[in-house]
Amino acid sequence: KMQNFTFDLIFGCQTSMTGLFKTELADGVLGMSDKGNSFWKQMYEQGVIKKRLFSMCFNLQPTVDRENTFAGAISLGGVNEILWKTPVVYASRINPASGFYQVNIRAVYLWEGS
């Protein structure tokens, strides 16, 4: 039931846009750090999700536009194995003081084409 997922949320509002916020496909920012006011941590602290865990699954599309583009999914409080095509990669907090997660990129592959 949806009422099981309601919670009080502390959030901020952006009142102006510049740079990439005007031109990129994404239309918002969702804070996923491990700091106290992050979206998922507020859910955990209020008992909406049972585990201090979230997973993100990215999806590459051949074309993208603002309507009807599936770019991926996020699971809060766990993982959704239905979305997996490859093994899960875990990221640990490298710097607990910042609250941010870090991944080390080992390789970048580029190819020609559209």
Secondary structure, DSSP 8 states (H G I E B T S, - for coil): -GGGG-------------THHHHSS-------SSSTTSHHHHHHHTTSSSSS-EEEEE---SS--SSS---EEEEESS--GGG-SS------BS-TTT--B----------S--
